[in-house]
Amino acid sequence: MSNPDKIDKQLIRKILDLCMESKFDEVDKLITNKQANNCIDEISKSLENLEIKSDKISRDKLMSLTVVKLKKMCRDNNIKKISRLRKSELVDVIYEKLNTH
């Protein structure tokens, strides 16, 4: 018998996609408060491991990320010498790396 307070992986993926699109009101329609409390840790882990899969990414999307996430993206994409860069500079180097081939 399944637990109605648990959320399956497919629903968590849908929630993450909605959050990435800032559609939080739609997330509220999908789950109950108890379900939300039960999946916060799992969603947080998924967000930490989330990689942007698109070859192309906008500067606005990059600017919406934290410096910590931008630096992680740099490391993941083998971009060096980033320790002293400001957020806007990080965005520039990531944008160039991901949007030029």
N, C-alpha and C positions, 0 to 999 in steps of 0.2 A: 504494500500500500504506500503510495507516494505521500510525502509531506507537503501540504499546500503552502507552507511558509518557505520552502526551498525554491530556488530559481535554477533552471537548467542553463547550460552553456550557451545555447542558441539565443535565449532571452537576454543573457548578459551581453552577448555581442550586439544585439539590437539596442540595448540600453547604451552601450558605449558609443555606437554609431550616432544615436540621437544626441548624446552629450557632446560629441565632437561637432555636431551641427547646432549646438546651443538650443535644442528643442526640449527643454526640461519639462515643460508642461505636458508633453506627450509621454515622457518617462513616468510622470505621476499617474497617468491613466493606465499604464501597463502593470504596475506593481502596488502592493499594499505597503503600509509603513513597516509591518513586521518583516515582510520579504526584503524590503530595502535595508533594514538593519542587519538581516542575515547575510546579505551579499556585499556589503560595503568593503570588507577586506578583500574579497575576490576581485571586485571591480578595481580596487586600488592597485592590486598586483598586476592586473591586466593593463591598466593605464601606464604603470611603470615600464612594462615590457612592450608597450605599443610602439610600433615603428610605422612611420609614414610610408605607405606602400606605393604611392603615386610617384611617377618619374618627375612630374611637374608639381610645383607647390608655389603658392602665392606669397609675396612678401607679407601681406596682412596676416596670413595664417602663421607664418614664422614669428611675426611680431607678437602674436597672441600667446606664444610659448614663453616659459620662464627662461632665464639665463642658464639655469642648471640643465634644463631639457635641451636647450640649444647647444650647450657644450657636449652633452651626451650625443646629440646628433652629429656633431663634429667628429667626435671619437669614433662613432659607428661608421662614418663615411671617410675615415682616414684623413681628416683635415688637421694639419699640425699647426703649432705656434698660435694657439688660441687663448692662452692664459690671461693675457693682458688686453684682450679685445673687449670693447663695449658691446652692449646688446645689439645696437644697430650694425656694428661691424660684423658680429657673428651672423646676423641675418644676411648681410651682404655675401659673406663667403659661402654660407650654406646655399643660398639662392643660386649663386653662380655655379657651385658644384653640382647641384641637383637639376638645374635647368639648362645646362650646356652639355653637349655630348661630343 
